[in-house]
């Protein structure tokens, strides 16, 4: 069974595949590339929330605390941010 985060990431891939108009290694329509990136980032954030089992209301404080205490998670978070 797919998690909500996985479903959102699949949706982001679908946005690129169906709407962005690929030309070789590049996409032609920046509107849909931007939309897919935002959708993928939403999936990352939801996956982080699900993995850490935190409520929506307290996400920001929990993210700040965990990421500043753990270089491993901070590195993963920064890599996802840079990639998307």
LUMRO-634475 format. One record per atom (N, C-alpha, C): x, y, z; residue number from 1; residue in three letters. Coordinates in steps of 0.001 Angstrom, whole numbers, padded with zeros to 6 digits, always signed. Example, Ala and Ser with C-alpha at 12.3 -4.5 7.8 and 13.67 -1.06 7.14 Angstrom:
BEGIN
+---------+---------+---------+-----+------+
:       u :       v :       w :  nr : rest :
+---------+---------+---------+-----+------+
: +013190 : -005690 : +007800 :   1 :  ALA :
: +012300 : -004500 : +007800 :   1 :  ALA :
: +013200 : -003300 : +007800 :   1 :  ALA :
: +012850 : -002250 : +007080 :   2 :  SER :
: +013670 : -001060 : +007140 :   2 :  SER :
: +012900 : +000030 : +007870 :   2 :  SER :
+---------+---------+---------+-----+------+
// end
This chain:
BEGIN
+---------+---------+---------+-----+------+
:       u :       v :       w :  nr : rest :
+---------+---------+---------+-----+------+
: +000825 : -001181 : +000000 :   1 :  UNK :
: +000000 : +000000 : +000000 :   1 :  UNK :
: +000873 : +001250 : +000000 :   1 :  UNK :
: +000548 : +002187 : -000845 :   2 :  UNK :
: +001348 : +003397 : -000962 :   2 :  UNK :
: +000959 : +004411 : +000117 :   2 :  UNK :
: +001966 : +005102 : +000616 :   3 :  UNK :
: +001698 : +006167 : +001578 :   3 :  UNK :
: +001237 : +007417 : +000823 :   3 :  UNK :
: +000734 : +008375 : +001562 :   4 :  UNK :
: +000321 : +009632 : +000943 :   4 :  UNK :
: +001494 : +010307 : +000249 :   4 :  UNK :
: +002663 : +010260 : +000867 :   5 :  UNK :
: +003845 : +010884 : +000290 :   5 :  UNK :
: +004206 : +010238 : -001055 :   5 :  UNK :
: +004147 : +008925 : -001122 :   6 :  UNK :
: +004461 : +008231 : -002366 :   6 :  UNK :
: +003457 : +008576 : -003456 :   6 :  UNK :
: +002193 : +008673 : -003094 :   7 :  UNK :
: +001173 : +009040 : -004072 :   7 :  UNK :
: +001423 : +010432 : -004629 :   7 :  UNK :
: +001824 : +011355 : -003778 :   8 :  UNK :
: +002089 : +012724 : -004226 :   8 :  UNK :
: +003320 : +012758 : -005126 :   8 :  UNK :
: +004343 : +011984 : -004815 :   9 :  UNK :
: +005536 : +011944 : -005672 :   9 :  UNK :
: +005208 : +011339 : -007034 :   9 :  UNK :
: +004344 : +010339 : -007060 :  10 :  UNK :
: +003905 : +009759 : -008332 :  10 :  UNK :
: +003141 : +010809 : -009140 :  10 :  UNK :
: +002328 : +011603 : -008443 :  11 :  UNK :
: +001591 : +012676 : -009106 :  11 :  UNK :
: +002554 : +013689 : -009725 :  11 :  UNK :
: +003628 : +014020 : -009014 :  12 :  UNK :
: +004621 : +014964 : -009538 :  12 :  UNK :
: +005276 : +014412 : -010810 :  12 :  UNK :
: +005612 : +013132 : -010798 :  13 :  UNK :
: +006186 : +012506 : -011991 :  13 :  UNK :
: +005214 : +012542 : -013157 :  13 :  UNK :
: +003943 : +012306 : -012857 :  14 :  UNK :
: +002913 : +012312 : -013896 :  14 :  UNK :
: +002764 : +013711 : -014502 :  14 :  UNK :
: +002844 : +014741 : -013671 :  15 :  UNK :
: +002761 : +016119 : -014174 :  15 :  UNK :
: +003868 : +016364 : -015187 :  15 :  UNK :
: +005076 : +015931 : -014866 :  16 :  UNK :
: +006192 : +016107 : -015801 :  16 :  UNK :
: +005985 : +015306 : -017084 :  16 :  UNK :
: +005610 : +014055 : -016917 :  17 :  UNK :
: +005480 : +013171 : -018078 :  17 :  UNK :
: +004372 : +013607 : -019023 :  17 :  UNK :
: +003257 : +014067 : -018478 :  18 :  UNK :
: +002100 : +014371 : -019317 :  18 :  UNK :
: +002040 : +015814 : -019805 :  18 :  UNK :
: +002650 : +016745 : -019076 :  19 :  UNK :
: +002437 : +018147 : -019395 :  19 :  UNK :
: +003677 : +018969 : -019712 :  19 :  UNK :
: +004845 : +018539 : -019272 :  20 :  UNK :
: +006023 : +019397 : -019371 :  20 :  UNK :
: +006693 : +019377 : -020740 :  20 :  UNK :
: +006367 : +018440 : -021587 :  21 :  UNK :
: +006930 : +018417 : -022934 :  21 :  UNK :
: +008432 : +018229 : -022968 :  21 :  UNK :
: +008876 : +017033 : -022851 :  22 :  UNK :
: +010304 : +016734 : -022802 :  22 :  UNK :
: +010946 : +016825 : -024179 :  22 :  UNK :
: +012127 : +017439 : -024225 :  23 :  UNK :
: +012919 : +017553 : -025441 :  23 :  UNK :
: +014334 : +017092 : -025104 :  23 :  UNK :
: +014608 : +015820 : -025306 :  24 :  UNK :
: +015907 : +015267 : -024918 :  24 :  UNK :
: +015988 : +015158 : -023406 :  24 :  UNK :
: +016964 : +015850 : -022830 :  25 :  UNK :
: +017146 : +015835 : -021377 :  25 :  UNK :
: +016454 : +016994 : -020675 :  25 :  UNK :
: +015752 : +017818 : -021410 :  26 :  UNK :
: +015164 : +019025 : -020840 :  26 :  UNK :
: +013658 : +019055 : -021040 :  26 :  UNK :
: +012988 : +019801 : -020169 :  27 :  UNK :
: +011546 : +019994 : -020282 :  27 :  UNK :
: +011274 : +021364 : -020884 :  27 :  UNK :
: +010237 : +021459 : -021683 :  28 :  UNK :
: +009945 : +022692 : -022413 :  28 :  UNK :
: +009058 : +023674 : -021666 :  28 :  UNK :
: +008156 : +023197 : -020841 :  29 :  UNK :
: +007167 : +024068 : -020225 :  29 :  UNK :
: +007509 : +024303 : -018757 :  29 :  UNK :
: +008079 : +025478 : -018455 :  30 :  UNK :
: +008540 : +025744 : -017092 :  30 :  UNK :
: +007394 : +025807 : -016084 :  30 :  UNK :
: +006202 : +026142 : -016546 :  31 :  UNK :
: +005040 : +026180 : -015643 :  31 :  UNK :
: +004823 : +024810 : -015002 :  31 :  UNK :
: +004868 : +023762 : -015818 :  32 :  UNK :
: +004618 : +022413 : -015302 :  32 :  UNK :
: +005830 : +021847 : -014563 :  32 :  UNK :
: +007021 : +022271 : -014926 :  33 :  UNK :
: +008212 : +021855 : -014181 :  33 :  UNK :
: +008140 : +022435 : -012770 :  33 :  UNK :
: +007764 : +023707 : -012670 :  34 :  UNK :
: +007613 : +024360 : -011374 :  34 :  UNK :
: +006510 : +023671 : -010560 :  34 :  UNK :
: +005398 : +023374 : -011212 :  35 :  UNK :
: +004282 : +022718 : -010532 :  35 :  UNK :
: +004700 : +021337 : -010017 :  35 :  UNK :
: +005423 : +020583 : -010821 :  36 :  UNK :
: +005882 : +019252 : -010403 :  36 :  UNK :
: +006866 : +019358 : -009240 :  36 :  UNK :
: +007735 : +020355 : -009279 :  37 :  UNK :
: +008687 : +020555 : -008194 :  37 :  UNK :
: +007990 : +020868 : -006880 :  37 :  UNK :
: +006988 : +021749 : -006934 :  38 :  UNK :
: +006233 : +022087 : -005726 :  38 :  UNK :
: +005465 : +020875 : -005209 :  38 :  UNK :
: +004907 : +020106 : -006113 :  39 :  UNK :
: +004173 : +018903 : -005721 :  39 :  UNK :
: +005111 : +017890 : -005077 :  39 :  UNK :
: +006282 : +017706 : -005676 :  40 :  UNK :
: +007257 : +016767 : -005121 :  40 :  UNK :
: +007716 : +017221 : -003735 :  40 :  UNK :
: +007924 : +018530 : -003569 :  41 :  UNK :
: +008344 : +019045 : -002264 :  41 :  UNK :
: +007262 : +018786 : -001217 :  41 :  UNK :
: +006016 : +018959 : -001608 :  42 :  UNK :
: +004900 : +018664 : -000704 :  42 :  UNK :
: +004955 : +017193 : -000278 :  42 :  UNK :
: +005270 : +016307 : -001222 :  43 :  UNK :
: +005398 : +014885 : -000904 :  43 :  UNK :
: +006526 : +014619 : +000075 :  43 :  UNK :
: +007639 : +015312 : -000085 :  44 :  UNK :
: +008768 : +015164 : +000843 :  44 :  UNK :
: +008348 : +015599 : +002241 :  44 :  UNK :
: +007661 : +016738 : +002326 :  45 :  UNK :
: +007257 : +017247 : +003635 :  45 :  UNK :
: +006227 : +016319 : +004304 :  45 :  UNK :
: +005305 : +015789 : +003533 :  46 :  UNK :
: +004321 : +014862 : +004087 :  46 :  UNK :
: +005002 : +013567 : +004521 :  46 :  UNK :
: +005945 : +013087 : +003718 :  47 :  UNK :
: +006696 : +011889 : +004101 :  47 :  UNK :
: +007471 : +012086 : +005387 :  47 :  UNK :
: +008061 : +013267 : +005536 :  48 :  UNK :
: +008783 : +013583 : +006760 :  48 :  UNK :
: +007827 : +013596 : +007947 :  48 :  UNK :
: +006668 : +014196 : +007766 :  49 :  UNK :
: +005667 : +014241 : +008841 :  49 :  UNK :
: +005183 : +012841 : +009204 :  49 :  UNK :
: +004919 : +012022 : +008181 :  50 :  UNK :
: +004461 : +010660 : +008441 :  50 :  UNK :
: +005550 : +009842 : +009121 :  50 :  UNK :
: +006785 : +009998 : +008660 :  51 :  UNK :
: +007887 : +009235 : +009229 :  51 :  UNK :
: +008182 : +009593 : +010674 :  51 :  UNK :
: +008035 : +010874 : +010988 :  52 :  UNK :
: +008306 : +011331 : +012349 :  52 :  UNK :
: +007063 : +011289 : +013227 :  52 :  UNK :
: +005929 : +010976 : +012623 :  53 :  UNK :
: +004651 : +010887 : +013327 :  53 :  UNK :
: +004341 : +012164 : +014113 :  53 :  UNK :
: +004322 : +013275 : +013390 :  54 :  UNK :
: +004013 : +014551 : +014025 :  54 :  UNK :
: +002738 : +015134 : +013434 :  54 :  UNK :
: +002089 : +015940 : +014230 :  55 :  UNK :
: +000850 : +016584 : +013807 :  55 :  UNK :
: +001154 : +017800 : +012950 :  55 :  UNK :
: +000215 : +018147 : +012107 :  56 :  UNK :
: +000378 : +019269 : +011192 :  56 :  UNK :
: +000667 : +020569 : +011941 :  56 :  UNK :
: -000004 : +020793 : +013069 :  57 :  UNK :
: +000124 : +022044 : +013799 :  57 :  UNK :
: +001530 : +022267 : +014353 :  57 :  UNK :
: +002243 : +021187 : +014660 :  58 :  UNK :
: +003545 : +021335 : +015313 :  58 :  UNK :
: +004725 : +021067 : +014388 :  58 :  UNK :
: +004468 : +020916 : +013102 :  59 :  UNK :
: +005533 : +020530 : +012166 :  59 :  UNK :
: +006757 : +021434 : +012220 :  59 :  UNK :
: +006566 : +022729 : +012113 :  60 :  UNK :
: +007700 : +023651 : +012001 :  60 :  UNK :
: +008635 : +023522 : +013190 :  60 :  UNK :
: +008104 : +023528 : +014387 :  61 :  UNK :
: +008953 : +023428 : +015582 :  61 :  UNK :
: +009672 : +022090 : +015650 :  61 :  UNK :
: +008975 : +021035 : +015294 :  62 :  UNK :
: +009592 : +019706 : +015329 :  62 :  UNK :
: +010694 : +019611 : +014276 :  62 :  UNK :
: +010422 : +020096 : +013063 :  63 :  UNK :
: +011446 : +020071 : +012007 :  63 :  UNK :
: +012692 : +020835 : +012460 :  63 :  UNK :
: +012475 : +022018 : +013000 :  64 :  UNK :
: +013612 : +022829 : +013436 :  64 :  UNK :
: +014435 : +022102 : +014493 :  64 :  UNK :
: +013767 : +021505 : +015458 :  65 :  UNK :
: +014469 : +020813 : +016542 :  65 :  UNK :
: +015227 : +019600 : +016020 :  65 :  UNK :
: +014566 : +018768 : +015249 :  66 :  UNK :
: +015184 : +017528 : +014764 :  66 :  UNK :
: +016322 : +017811 : +013798 :  66 :  UNK :
: +016085 : +018710 : +012869 :  67 :  UNK :
: +017098 : +018955 : +011848 :  67 :  UNK :
: +018347 : +019622 : +012408 :  67 :  UNK :
: +018196 : +020446 : +013422 :  68 :  UNK :
: +019387 : +021073 : +014008 :  68 :  UNK :
: +020149 : +020097 : +014893 :  68 :  UNK :
: +019488 : +019044 : +015393 :  69 :  UNK :
: +020152 : +018070 : +016258 :  69 :  UNK :
: +020758 : +016902 : +015488 :  69 :  UNK :
: +020342 : +016704 : +014259 :  70 :  UNK :
: +020797 : +015529 : +013516 :  70 :  UNK :
: +021391 : +015925 : +012167 :  70 :  UNK :
: +022712 : +015896 : +012052 :  71 :  UNK :
: +023335 : +016232 : +010765 :  71 :  UNK :
: +022880 : +015308 : +009632 :  71 :  UNK :
: +022575 : +014050 : +009959 :  72 :  UNK :
: +022126 : +013105 : +008940 :  72 :  UNK :
: +020822 : +013570 : +008306 :  72 :  UNK :
: +019820 : +013873 : +009140 :  73 :  UNK :
: +018532 : +014311 : +008619 :  73 :  UNK :
: +018624 : +015694 : +007983 :  73 :  UNK :
: +019461 : +016547 : +008540 :  74 :  UNK :
: +019643 : +017878 : +007960 :  74 :  UNK :
: +020218 : +017757 : +006552 :  74 :  UNK :
: +021159 : +016853 : +006367 :  75 :  UNK :
: +021756 : +016632 : +005056 :  75 :  UNK :
: +020727 : +016097 : +004061 :  75 :  UNK :
: +019916 : +015115 : +004481 :  76 :  UNK :
: +018867 : +014587 : +003609 :  76 :  UNK :
: +017869 : +015672 : +003221 :  76 :  UNK :
: +017467 : +016456 : +004195 :  77 :  UNK :
: +016506 : +017535 : +003957 :  77 :  UNK :
: +017080 : +018556 : +002979 :  77 :  UNK :
: +018317 : +018953 : +003185 :  78 :  UNK :
: +018952 : +019931 : +002290 :  78 :  UNK :
: +019128 : +019383 : +000882 :  78 :  UNK :
: +019464 : +018109 : +000763 :  79 :  UNK :
: +019600 : +017497 : -000564 :  79 :  UNK :
: +018273 : +017477 : -001307 :  79 :  UNK :
: +017212 : +017133 : -000597 :  80 :  UNK :
: +015881 : +017129 : -001228 :  80 :  UNK :
: +015509 : +018543 : -001649 :  80 :  UNK :
: +015796 : +019513 : -000816 :  81 :  UNK :
: +015465 : +020900 : -001132 :  81 :  UNK :
: +016230 : +021381 : -002357 :  81 :  UNK :
: +017521 : +021076 : -002423 :  82 :  UNK :
: +018338 : +021487 : -003562 :  82 :  UNK :
: +017915 : +020797 : -004846 :  82 :  UNK :
: +017550 : +019531 : -004736 :  83 :  UNK :
: +017132 : +018775 : -005914 :  83 :  UNK :
: +015821 : +019290 : -006477 :  83 :  UNK :
: +014891 : +019617 : -005588 :  84 :  UNK :
: +013577 : +020059 : -006035 :  84 :  UNK :
: +013584 : +021539 : -006267 :  84 :  UNK :
+---------+---------+---------+-----+------+
// end
